[in-house]
Amino acid sequence: MNNRDLIERDLAVLWHPCTQMKDHELLPMIPMRRGDGVWLEDFDGKRYLDAISSWWVNLFGHANPRINAALRDQLDTLEHVLLAGCSHQPAIELAERLVALAPNGLTRCFYADSGSSAIEVALKMSYHYWRNRGRSTKTKFITLDNSYHGETLGALAVGNVALYTETYRPLLMDVITVASPDCFHREQGESWHAYSERRFEPMRAAIEQHTDEVCAVIVEPLVQCAGGMRMYDAVYLKLLREACDSAGIHLIADEVAVGFGRTGTMFACEQAGITPDFLCLAKGLTGGYLPLSAVLTTDTVYAAFYDDYATLKAFLHSHSYTGNALACRAALATLDIFAGDDVIQNNARLIAALHTATQPFCDHPHVAEVRQTGMIVALEMCRDKNARVPYPWQERRGLRVYQHALRRGALLRPLGNVVYFMPPYVITEGEIGFLAEIARAGIDIATAD
């Protein structure tokens, strides 16, 4: 069996996510045969370094022996049981450990299947909370420009990346959108802290104006990932928590992509010293093995739903595979690695290596910015560096980087003009240097004309 055979079979039956399938007339997909650590291998035997953790989910490498062993053990015990009226040890233990790890005050864990479904849970739970408390006018959400929270209709509605939302606009609920604190737009010489603090004013005004009709504010803490890995300072989150408390509005932290060490701390909210009302987790939760998400919330929220059945206050949201035993066991094995290997502390070395390897890009004539938050680094290509004039999206400059990287043995998937690294935590300093070299040559090619 080889790549060509599988590509032909694939194109006859599959429809791939986030893909214009006509591209595959000229851009062959890559059937992967196996994974090992940061490396993937296709059916022709070529290897690719997974620089983006397979859409940001893989934390400790492909075919991780410790997670594999945990799943083998769980397979012989219990694969799945409904979590309505039943329970099981992995779901209970995982909830206990997540509550212990999370910011103080998050004491209840509600499971779902994916990042998008976690967002749906948080949105519905916030709205339903206010309804149960007799505040029926609170029906709207405040979100940031350039935000992304998933592809289901509720999650899509509170996002603001036109590429994903515009087609479905007639289907989406109305939300209140305010300017992002994205520090790419700061004035020359202005610090991230100063810019993020200044950019909080539109949010403050929106909260004050719409207090009586808003259920919650939803944000991606520190990094707007799908929006081009745009970043901002933790002071924004601190100010937001204070404003939400003052107005009596929930704060939803979407840490689906940035949780579990991606920003340098276990959860991004830690860097602001805040506790959101809802913390949405997914992606790295199972180390990249199985779909699972969780929404952590407070006893105050939980209490608003705790009543006699006849009051119809129960939260009836459900998924068939909620709290799947195999997924929970993979997540427990992932948390074991965090604890046993002191991952957050050890990642400091990798964060420094990423910084060192990518700083030379600051001098590239067509790289407008090199930005980093923890284990996430972004290199933004532009036509005019000084004026920060972007390349037209239709030119697909990032695709040229992607193609070059594949030829050289790396899986990079730029977001438009933004080349980024978000690698598994088992990457070595030498492999980081390898990625930087490939990215440099790819950007040179992509910006040559």
C-alpha positions in Angstrom: 0.0 0.0 0.0 1.3 3.5 -0.9 0.3 7.1 -0.8 -1.1 7.1 -4.4 -3.4 4.2 -3.7 -4.8 5.7 -0.5 -5.2 9.2 -2.1 -7.3 7.7 -4.9 -9.5 5.8 -2.4 -9.8 8.9 -0.2 -10.9 11.2 -2.9 -13.6 8.8 -3.9 -15.4 8.9 -0.6 -14.1 11.5 1.9 -14.9 15.2 2.4 -12.2 16.8 4.5 -12.6 19.5 7.1 -11.6 23.1 6.5 -10.6 22.2 2.9 -11.6 23.3 -0.6 -11.5 19.8 -2.0 -10.7 21.1 -5.5 -7.3 22.0 -4.2 -6.5 18.3 -4.1 -6.4 18.2 -7.9 -3.0 19.9 -7.6 -2.1 19.6 -3.9 -2.0 15.9 -2.9 -3.0 15.1 0.6 -0.7 13.0 2.8 -2.0 9.6 4.1 -0.2 9.1 7.4 0.7 5.5 8.3 2.1 6.0 11.8 3.3 8.5 14.4 6.2 8.5 16.8 6.8 11.5 19.1 6.8 14.7 17.1 7.1 12.7 13.9 4.5 11.5 11.4 5.2 9.0 8.6 3.4 8.5 5.4 2.8 5.3 3.4 5.8 6.0 1.2 8.1 6.2 4.3 8.6 10.0 4.4 8.6 11.6 7.8 7.2 15.0 8.8 7.7 16.9 12.0 4.3 17.8 13.4 4.9 21.5 14.2 1.3 22.3 14.9 0.4 19.3 17.1 -2.2 18.1 14.6 -4.5 21.1 15.1 -3.1 21.9 18.5 -4.3 18.7 20.3 -1.1 16.7 20.7 0.9 17.5 23.8 3.2 14.6 24.4 3.8 13.1 21.0 2.2 10.6 18.8 1.9 7.0 20.1 2.9 8.1 23.6 3.7 4.9 25.5 2.2 6.0 28.8 -1.1 7.1 27.3 -1.2 3.9 25.1 -0.7 1.8 28.2 -3.6 3.5 30.1 -5.9 3.0 27.1 -5.1 -0.6 26.8 -5.9 -1.1 30.5 -9.1 0.8 30.2 -10.2 -1.3 27.1 -10.2 -4.4 29.3 -12.4 -2.7 31.9 -15.0 -0.3 30.5 -15.2 1.4 27.1 -18.3 3.5 27.6 -21.5 3.9 29.6 -24.1 6.7 29.5 -23.4 9.4 32.1 -27.1 10.0 32.8 -28.0 7.9 35.8 -24.6 6.1 35.7 -21.0 7.1 36.4 -17.6 5.5 36.3 -14.2 5.9 38.0 -12.3 7.7 35.2 -15.0 10.4 34.8 -15.1 11.0 38.6 -11.3 11.0 39.0 -10.8 13.3 36.0 -13.4 15.8 37.3 -11.7 15.8 40.7 -8.3 16.5 39.2 -9.5 19.2 36.9 -11.2 21.0 39.7 -8.0 20.7 41.8 -5.9 22.1 38.9 -8.3 24.9 37.8 -8.4 28.5 39.2 -9.9 28.7 42.7 -13.7 28.6 42.8 -14.3 26.3 39.8 -15.8 23.3 41.5 -18.1 21.6 39.0 -17.2 19.7 35.8 -19.6 19.2 32.9 -18.3 17.0 30.1 -19.0 17.4 26.4 -17.4 16.0 23.2 -15.4 18.8 21.5 -14.3 22.4 21.9 -17.3 23.7 20.0 -19.7 21.7 22.2 -18.0 23.0 25.3 -18.7 26.5 24.1 -22.3 25.6 23.4 -22.6 24.3 27.0 -21.1 27.4 28.5 -23.4 29.7 26.5 -26.5 27.8 27.3 -25.6 27.4 30.9 -25.0 31.1 31.3 -28.2 32.0 29.6 -30.2 29.4 31.5 -28.6 30.5 34.8 -30.0 34.0 34.4 -33.4 32.6 33.3 -33.5 30.4 36.4 -32.7 33.5 38.5 -35.6 35.5 37.0 -33.4 37.7 34.8 -35.1 36.9 31.5 -33.8 40.1 29.8 -30.3 38.7 29.8 -30.1 37.0 26.5 -27.0 38.4 24.7 -23.2 37.8 24.7 -20.3 40.1 24.2 -17.4 38.9 22.1 -14.2 40.2 20.7 -13.4 41.1 17.1 -11.2 38.5 15.4 -12.3 35.8 17.9 -13.0 32.2 17.1 -14.9 29.8 19.3 -15.9 26.9 17.1 -18.1 25.8 14.2 -21.4 24.8 15.6 -24.0 27.6 15.3 -23.9 28.9 18.8 -20.1 28.9 18.9 -19.9 30.3 15.5 -22.2 33.2 16.5 -19.9 34.4 19.2 -16.9 34.2 16.8 -15.8 37.0 14.5 -13.5 35.6 11.8 -15.4 36.4 8.6 -14.0 33.5 6.7 -16.0 31.2 9.0 -19.0 33.3 9.9 -20.1 35.3 6.9 -21.7 32.5 4.9 -23.9 31.5 7.9 -24.7 35.0 9.1 -28.5 34.6 8.6 -28.5 31.5 10.9 -26.6 33.1 13.8 -27.8 34.9 16.9 -27.0 38.5 17.4 -24.1 39.3 19.6 -22.3 42.5 20.7 -18.8 42.7 19.2 -16.1 44.9 20.6 -12.6 45.7 19.4 -9.9 43.2 20.2 -6.9 44.0 22.4 -4.7 42.3 19.7 -1.3 43.9 20.2 -0.3 43.7 16.6 -1.9 47.1 16.2 -0.2 48.9 19.0 1.7 52.1 18.4 5.4 52.0 17.8 7.2 51.7 21.2 3.9 51.0 23.0 4.1 48.0 25.3 1.7 45.0 25.2 0.5 46.0 28.7 -0.2 49.6 27.8 -2.0 48.8 24.6 -4.1 46.0 26.1 -5.1 48.3 29.0 -6.0 51.1 26.6 -8.0 48.8 24.4 -10.1 47.7 27.3 -12.2 50.9 27.1 -14.5 49.7 24.3 -15.2 46.6 26.3 -15.9 48.6 29.5 -18.3 50.8 27.5 -20.1 47.8 26.0 -20.5 46.2 29.5 -21.9 49.4 31.0 -24.3 50.1 28.1 -25.7 46.5 27.9 -25.5 45.3 31.5 -29.1 44.4 31.8 -29.2 42.3 28.5 -25.9 40.5 28.6 -25.4 37.0 30.0 -21.7 36.8 29.6 -18.5 38.0 27.9 -16.6 35.3 26.1 -12.9 35.6 25.3 -9.9 33.4 24.3 -7.4 34.3 27.0 -4.1 35.8 25.8 -4.1 34.3 22.2 -6.7 34.5 19.5 -5.6 31.4 17.8 -7.6 30.9 14.6 -7.7 34.6 14.2 -4.0 34.5 13.2 -2.3 33.8 16.6 -2.9 37.4 17.6 -1.9 38.0 21.2 -2.5 40.4 24.1 -1.5 41.1 27.7 -3.0 39.5 30.8 -3.9 42.9 32.2 -6.9 42.8 29.8 -8.3 39.7 31.5 -7.8 41.3 35.0 -9.8 44.4 33.9 -12.4 42.2 32.3 -12.9 40.1 35.4 -13.3 43.3 37.5 -15.8 44.8 35.0 -17.9 41.6 34.8 -18.0 41.4 38.6 -19.1 45.0 38.9 -21.9 44.6 36.3 -23.1 41.1 37.4 -22.1 39.4 34.1 -20.5 36.0 33.6 -17.0 35.6 32.1 -16.5 32.6 29.8 -12.8 31.7 29.2 -12.4 29.7 26.1 -9.2 27.8 26.8 -9.9 25.1 24.3 -6.7 25.9 22.4 -4.6 27.7 25.0 -5.1 25.5 28.0 -2.8 22.8 29.3 0.4 24.7 29.2 0.3 26.3 25.7 0.8 29.8 27.1 3.4 28.8 29.6 1.1 28.2 32.6 -1.4 25.3 32.9 -4.2 27.7 32.2 -3.9 31.1 30.6 -6.2 32.7 33.1 -3.5 32.0 35.8 -1.4 34.8 34.3 -4.0 37.4 35.2 -4.8 35.8 38.6 -8.5 35.5 37.8 -11.2 32.8 37.9 -13.8 32.8 35.1 -17.3 31.7 35.7 -16.9 29.1 33.0 -13.6 27.5 31.8 -13.9 25.6 28.5 -11.3 22.9 27.9 -10.7 20.4 25.1 -8.0 19.7 22.5 -5.0 18.9 24.7 -7.2 17.5 27.4 -6.7 13.9 26.2 -3.2 14.5 24.9 -4.5 14.4 21.3 -6.0 10.9 21.6 -9.7 11.1 21.8 -12.5 13.7 21.6 -13.4 15.1 25.0 -14.2 18.5 26.4 -15.1 19.9 29.8 -16.7 23.0 31.2 -15.7 23.9 34.7 -18.0 26.3 36.6 -18.9 27.4 40.1 -21.1 26.2 42.9 -23.1 29.4 42.4 -24.0 28.4 38.9 -24.6 24.8 39.8 -27.0 25.9 42.6 -29.2 27.8 40.2 -30.2 24.5 38.5 -30.5 22.4 41.6 -34.2 22.1 42.4 -37.2 19.8 42.2 -37.8 18.2 38.8 -41.2 19.9 38.4 -39.6 23.4 38.4 -38.0 22.5 35.0 -34.7 24.2 36.0 -32.5 21.2 35.2 -29.8 21.6 32.5 -30.8 19.1 29.9 -27.9 19.4 27.5 -26.4 16.1 26.6 -24.2 14.1 24.2 -24.3 10.4 23.7 -20.6 10.0 24.5 -20.5 12.5 27.4 -17.7 11.5 29.8 -16.6 8.6 27.6 -14.5 6.2 29.8 -11.7 5.8 27.3 -11.4 9.5 26.7 -11.4 10.2 30.4 -8.6 7.6 30.9 -6.5 9.2 28.2 -7.0 12.6 29.9 -5.9 11.1 33.3 -2.8 9.7 31.7 -2.1 13.1 30.2 -2.4 14.8 33.6 -0.2 12.1 35.1 2.5 13.1 32.6 2.1 16.8 33.6 2.5 15.9 37.2 5.3 13.3 36.9 7.5 15.1 34.4 7.0 18.7 35.8 6.0 19.7 32.3 5.2 23.4 32.9 8.6 24.0 34.5 10.5 21.9 31.9 8.7 23.7 29.0 10.5 26.9 30.1 13.6 25.6 28.3 11.6 24.9 25.1 10.0 28.4 25.3 13.4 29.9 25.4 14.6 27.8 22.5 11.6 28.8 20.4 12.4 32.5 21.2 16.1 32.1 20.3 15.3 30.2 17.0 12.7 32.7 15.8 14.2 36.1 16.8 16.3 36.3 13.6 12.9 36.6 11.7 12.6 40.1 13.2 15.1 41.2 10.6 13.3 39.6 7.7 12.1 42.3 5.2 8.6 40.6 4.9 8.0 39.6 8.5 6.0 42.3 10.3 6.1 40.7 13.7 7.5 37.8 15.6 5.3 37.2 18.6 5.3 34.6 21.3 3.2 33.5 24.3 4.6 30.4 25.9 4.8 27.5 23.5 3.0 29.5 20.7 5.1 31.5 18.2 3.8 33.3 15.2 5.6 35.0 12.3 3.4 37.4 10.3 4.3 37.9 6.7 3.4 41.2 5.0 4.0 43.1 1.8 5.2 46.3 3.5 6.9 45.7 6.8 7.0 49.3 8.0 3.4 50.1 7.1 2.2 46.6 8.0 0.4 46.3 4.7 -0.7 42.6 4.4 -0.5 40.4 1.4 -3.9 39.9 -0.2 -5.4 36.7 1.1 -6.1 35.6 -2.5 -2.4 35.2 -3.1 -2.2 32.4 -0.5 1.3 33.1 0.5 1.0 30.8 3.5 0.2 27.9 1.1 3.7 28.3 -0.4 5.3 27.9 3.0 3.1 24.8 3.7 4.2 23.2 0.4 7.9 24.0 1.0 7.7 22.6 4.5 6.2 19.3 3.3 9.0 18.9 0.8 11.5 19.4 3.6 9.8 17.1 6.1 7.7 19.3 8.3 3.9 19.8 8.8 3.2 23.5 9.0 -0.2 24.8 8.3 -0.1 28.7 8.2 -3.2 30.7 9.0 -3.3 33.0 6.0 -0.1 35.0 6.1 0.8 33.8 9.6 3.3 31.0 10.0 3.2 29.6 13.5 4.8 26.9 15.7 2.7 25.1 18.3 4.6 21.8 18.7 4.2 18.9 21.1 6.1 19.3 24.3 8.4 16.4 23.5 10.1 18.4 20.7 13.9 18.9 21.1 15.9 22.1 20.8 17.5 20.6 17.6 14.1 20.0 16.1 13.0 23.5 16.9 16.1 24.7 15.0 15.1 22.5 12.1 11.6 24.0 12.0 13.0 27.6 12.1 15.3 26.8 9.2 12.5 25.4 7.1 10.2 28.3 8.0 12.9 30.8 7.0 13.4 29.2 3.5 9.6 28.9 3.1 9.0 32.5 3.9 11.8 33.5 1.5 10.1 31.5 -1.2 6.6 32.8 -0.3 7.7 36.5 -0.4 10.1 36.4 -3.3 7.7 38.2 -5.7 
